[in-house]
Amino acid sequence: MPTSSAPGEVEQSMSSSASPREITVAHSPDSDDAFMFYALATNKVRSPGLRFSHTLTDIETLNRKALEGVYDVTAISFHAYPYIQDKYALLPSGGSVGDGYGPMIVAKRAISQSDIKQVRIAVPGTMTTAFLALNLFAPGIETAVVPFDQIIPEVIAGNYEAGLIIHEGQLTFDKAGLHRIIDLGKWWQKVTGLPLPLGGNAIRRDLGPELMASVSGTIKESIQYALDHREEALAYAMQFARDLDTQLADRFVGMYVNERTLDYGPDGREAVRRLLDMGHKAGIIPRPAQVDFV
């Protein structure tokens, strides 16, 4: 994330001469994540004794890296959590939750929801929550993994009949001339009455309770700062807003950084448990999830 410090790293000021403890933080290069981590990345929020270094990469790569426990704090898809739960706990803030909206299936032509289950769909990764929701909606559907930012171009090119889109594509697909077949966030809410938890922040358990709590509090402060200083945080996030003007970027950030990002709330936490339990019972997730928030 660009700052005045060395690329990819943000130095936190220290109140003592002791060497700071580095905390590695990884998240996706999206406007909502940039908004969320703005204060942390620009020293608006500081944590004495800690130095945060930031890595930005796509969510499917982060899910895979989390299997190895690479980063101290990492954004993950909730679908990935059961596979990393021995190494990581969930932070109580930093979640992206779709309240009646979420990943969408789009196509070049209008296709019925029953017919869409018969076509091959480009997906952004098999560990994404979008993939999990898709397979709950259409068990056994045929898919092909395509980088998330290439799904719309690949569908337009006719290489795939339909695509499962995440991130900013949810606001730009119609400009590309594509049809929305179904919004899986709406489908999920209709089925469960709950919001759709898409991604969250996880923290390594081996940091220990005290450090986990300190890092958790600092990240929550960063989110609160962005919400309290929306204009400046949005201006910073615009450099990561792929194909969005300021108005659309503000709308996108508002969808995924809000009061639920500060705290999931009882229904948000229940939604995480329900999603993973349904995924396990459907045979999509091989092991039951023990959902554990810091």
HUHUKA-V408427 format. One record per helix or strand of 2 or more residues. SS is the DSSP state (A for helix, B for strand). FROM is the first residue (numbers start at 1). TO is the last residue. If there is no record, write none. Layout:
BEGIN
ss: [SS;SS]
from: [FROM;FROM]
to: [TO;TO]
END
This chain:
BEGIN
ss: [B;A;B;A;B;A;B;B;B;A;B;A;B;A;B;A;B;A;B;A;A;A;A;A;A]
from: [21;31;50;59;73;78;88;96;104;113;121;129;143;148;162;169;179;184;196;205;209;230;246;259;265]
to: [27;41;56;67;77;84;90;98;107;116;123;137;145;156;165;172;183;192;204;207;228;240;256;262;281]
END
